[in-house]
């Protein structure tokens, strides 16, 4: 049994207002078609575009090639136009990134769970003057953080906002901006199963909603499970072959003794390279007796709990086999009726279970005495 593991934590996000050029996704028809042709043929010429796409409209063909050149999707070599890396991506996705100059709010976080630090981007407009009353007239314009400047020139897939595909082309020569006076956070949820891993990021950044899956960390189920056991100090108690946790009988609850499973809680685990997570509960985790003595105590407890009526010796043996079935490989032989009854009696008034165990023995002795 390999129960799913759900890891959660908050991701602190910072926002920056910047003036620059950001290429945003636009719906286009002809540019992706031209790029697919360029990828298929290795290069295109105006005549090729006229013959295979535009049916004789040479002026439109030249114009379309020029647009793709300005967008960085084609580059000219020896009279032909070859697709760039961005052009190949456009051919694959059909998405055209069109540069727009303006003022933007860029939200980002430096968290090892995120492949890209940029989480969301939205246009920002200067508020009216009367909205600024009472605020300091001077704004704190600062150097932009490295997670933002380092993203320039790379196509990015975002997790929130209206724009989900962008490329930051220019942040100005000084690369300076204004920090947003807020420290919002998102919630990261990592669900790990033997079949794979899923990472979901959700929350709200000002007026930008975020709710999307992101590329998950590259680790296996066994990697995470081993890290949790190590953090909880339980590595030596884990049976890899049986995928069960060895535990002492006295360290179990009544529910665990009956079900042979445990909800394992690990406080604020740390995964190497990914940081600390909130407390995690993994369930159901199979458990087994730590020693033969624990198996004997466990089996007898399960036996006594299962006695609901007077039982014959044969029925008592069958009940013992059922009680120790989950760990029969280390279970001792069935104790005698008198041994079980004596331990069930306790120090106070005997419970009903005692009489259910003891009475058949008393009847047996009475029967022999009467003969």
NUMAR-24150 format. One record per residue (C-alpha): z, x, y. Coordinates in steps of 0.02 Angstrom, whole numbers, padded with zeros to 5 digits, always signed. Example, Ala and Ser with C-alpha at 12.3 -4.5 7.8 and 13.67 -1.06 7.14 Angstrom:
<recs>
+00390+00615-00225;+00357+00684-00053;
</recs>
This chain:
<recs>
+00000+00000+00000;-00050+00068+00170;+00012-00050+00307;-00076-00046+00476;+00003+00064+00610;+00004-00002+00789;+00043+00123+00927;+00066+00070+01108;+00103+00150+01274;+00074+00131+01461;-00061+00232+01548;-00024+00269+01731;-00180+00250+01838;-00215+00316+02013;-00345+00253+02133;-00446+00346+02266;-00556+00280+02405;-00707+00392+02426;-00869+00392+02522;-01015+00450+02420;-01163+00405+02311;-01135+00319+02146;-01277+00266+02032;-01242+00094+01960;-01328-00001+01821;-01471-00114+01874;-01578-00233+01775;-01755-00166+01772;-01905-00205+01662;-02039-00075+01693;-01938+00086+01706;-01863+00070+01529;-02036+00026+01460;-02112+00180+01541;-01972+00291+01477;-01992+00226+01299;-02176+00272+01310;-02130+00445+01377;-02007+00474+01234;-02132+00416+01103;-02273+00526+01171;-02166+00671+01231;-02239+00654+01407;-02339+00530+01512;-02476+00538+01641;-02533+00409+01767;-02687+00372+01661;-02581+00344+01507;-02468+00222+01598;-02620+00130+01667;-02700+00115+01496;-02548+00068+01392;-02431-00025+01510;-02514-00087+01668;-02691-00135+01621;-02788-00039+01754;-02664-00045+01900;-02667+00140+01941;-02575+00121+02107;-02430+00033+02023;-02427+00165+01886;-02412+00308+02010;-02277+00214+02105;-02178+00182+01946;-02188+00364+01895;-02129+00418+02068;-01980+00300+02058;-01931+00369+01888;-01947+00544+01959;-01833+00506+02107;-01706+00427+01989;-01703+00586+01886;-01777+00501+01734;-01940+00602+01731;-01980+00780+01781;-02156+00849+01813;-02226+00995+01716;-02409+01051+01722;-02477+00884+01776;-02377+00779+01652;-02210+00693+01667;-02077+00728+01536;-01920+00623+01507;-01756+00702+01561;-01595+00679+01465;-01554+00533+01579;-01728+00464+01546;-01702+00472+01359;-01539+00378+01380;-01628+00244+01483;-01760+00229+01347;-01622+00206+01218;-01511+00083+01314;-01630+00000+01436;-01504+00036+01575;-01567+00108+01739;-01439+00191+01854;-01488+00165+02037;-01397+00270+02170;-01302+00175+02305;-01220+00257+02456;-01056+00178+02508;-00866+00179+02504;-00789+00153+02334;-00622+00136+02250;-00618+00244+02095;-00479+00216+01967;-00438+00350+01842;-00307+00424+01728;-00280+00591+01643;-00225+00530+01473;-00274+00615+01310;-00317+00446+01236;-00461+00426+01358;-00626+00515+01330;-00668+00491+01515;-00539+00492+01653;-00637+00365+01758;-00579+00191+01710;-00661+00078+01841;-00758+00086+02005;-00779-00050+02136;-00853-00058+02312;-00725-00051+02452;-00741-00126+02624;-00637-00079+02774;-00514-00220+02811;-00520-00305+02982;-00420-00223+03120;-00288-00360+03125;-00252-00330+02940;-00204-00152+02983;-00069-00199+03111;+00097-00122+03073;+00018+00014+02967;+00009+00195+03018;-00147+00226+03119;-00179+00394+03038;-00232+00394+02857;-00190+00530+02733;-00359+00603+02688;-00335+00729+02549;-00432+00836+02427;-00489+00734+02278;-00409+00769+02108;-00503+00873+01980;-00523+00726+01859;-00631+00643+01992;-00730+00792+02055;-00759+00849+01877;-00847+00686+01836;-00989+00713+01960;-01161+00709+01880;-01109+00638+01711;-01158+00463+01649;-00997+00365+01622;-00956+00207+01525;-00814+00116+01613;-00680+00003+01539;-00664-00123+01681;-00744-00198+01835;-00918-00267+01864;-01000-00097+01842;-00983-00035+01663;-01111+00107+01671;-01115+00228+01819;-01150+00406+01872;-01058+00486+02018;-01194+00583+02110;-01105+00641+02268;-00929+00640+02341;-00970+00732+02502;-00964+00916+02538;-00777+00914+02571;-00737+00807+02417;-00596+00719+02507;-00532+00541+02504;-00385+00424+02527;-00261+00390+02388;-00229+00206+02352;-00049+00160+02390;-00014+00092+02217;+00025+00158+02044;-00035+00025+01923;-00034+00050+01736;-00137-00006+01589;-00081-00037+01411;-00159+00064+01271;-00151-00007+01095;-00205+00101+00948;-00221+00013+00780;-00239+00133+00635;-00289+00077+00460;-00361+00170+00310;-00530+00095+00358;-00528+00165+00534;-00449+00168+00707;-00468+00051+00856;-00414+00089+01035;-00399-00056+01159;-00358-00035+01344;-00301-00185+01447;-00223-00225+01617;-00264-00257+01799;-00301-00130+01937;-00285-00220+02103;-00422-00350+02081;-00510-00260+01938;-00476-00326+01763;-00482-00207+01617;-00497-00268+01438;-00607-00162+01327;-00614-00055+01172;-00631+00131+01202;-00683+00273+01085;-00532+00300+00971;-00446+00467+00940;-00517+00568+00797;-00374+00563+00673;-00353+00488+00500;-00226+00361+00439;-00137+00494+00336;-00127+00608+00490;-00037+00474+00590;+00075+00418+00447;+00128+00598+00413;+00166+00623+00598;+00276+00466+00600;+00370+00519+00444;+00395+00693+00516;+00459+00622+00681;+00581+00508+00588;+00641+00649+00474;+00579+00559+00318;+00444+00678+00253;+00543+00730+00098;+00578+00548+00055;+00395+00497+00051;+00311+00483-00119;+00127+00518-00083;+00071+00468-00258;+00159+00299-00260;+00148+00277-00070;+00330+00225-00064;+00487+00284+00025;+00634+00347-00080;+00797+00276-00010;+00980+00270-00062;+01043+00102-00123;+01186+00100+00002;+01062+00124+00146;+00968-00037+00107;+00993-00216+00164;+01000-00366+00048;+00825-00416+00102;+00759-00241+00062;+00843-00239-00108;+00761-00403-00153;+00587-00373-00082;+00575-00184-00114;+00495-00163+00057;+00558-00106+00227;+00506-00128+00408;+00511+00056+00458;+00557+00086+00640;+00513+00252+00722;+00585+00283+00895;+00462+00347+01026;+00353+00450+00909;+00250+00598+00970;+00078+00631+00899;+00012+00806+00919;-00113+00816+01061;-00094+00632+01107;+00081+00626+01179;+00225+00503+01159;+00212+00319+01114;+00330+00171+01124;+00444+00130+00977;+00338+00079+00828;+00378-00031+00678;+00271-00010+00522;+00283-00145+00390;+00282-00177+00246;+00329-00004+00180;+00367-00001-00008;+00535+00077-00054;+00608+00150-00215;+00782+00206-00271;+00822+00385-00219;+00907+00434-00383;+00944+00367-00557;+01117+00314-00498;+01035+00219-00356;+00916+00140-00481;+01064+00084-00588;+01155+00008-00438;+00995-00071-00373;+00948-00145-00541;+01121-00218-00567;+01122-00294-00393;+00953-00375-00424;+01012-00434-00594;+01170-00516-00526;+01072-00598-00386;+00954-00673-00514;+01089-00750-00625;+01093-00933-00577;+01156-01004-00742;+01245-00955-00901;+01136-00830-00994;+01124-00775-01173;+01116-00592-01219;+00929-00608-01245;+00905-00691-01075;+01016-00559-00994;+00905-00421-01064;+00749-00508-00999;+00831-00529-00827;+00871-00342-00824;+00692-00295-00864;+00631-00407-00723;+00761-00333-00603;+00708-00152-00633;+00521-00184-00653;+00478-00108-00481;+00558+00058-00534;+00563+00048-00724;+00512+00232-00738;+00684+00288-00677;+00790+00137-00727;+00931+00161-00855;+00962+00048-01003;+01035-00123-00972;+01225-00115-00949;+01332-00224-01061;+01377-00400-01012;+01560-00352-00996;+01519-00204-00881;+01415-00311-00766;+01543-00452-00766;+01686-00333-00728;+01596-00263-00576;+01543-00437-00519;+01723-00500-00526;+01782-00402-00376;+01962-00398-00314;+01983-00574-00249;+01946-00742-00327;+01803-00720-00451;+01637-00785-00387;+01530-00909-00487;+01416-00767-00544;+01563-00686-00635;+01594-00842-00739;+01409-00859-00779;+01414-00685-00851;+01588-00688-00928;+01591-00863-01003;+01461-00833-01141;+01564-00681-01198;+01723-00787-01199;+01635-00923-01299;+01578-00793-01424;+01756-00728-01448;+01824-00904-01465;+01693-00943-01596;+01742-00791-01698;+01929-00831-01681;+01902-01008-01744;+01816-00955-01905;
</recs>
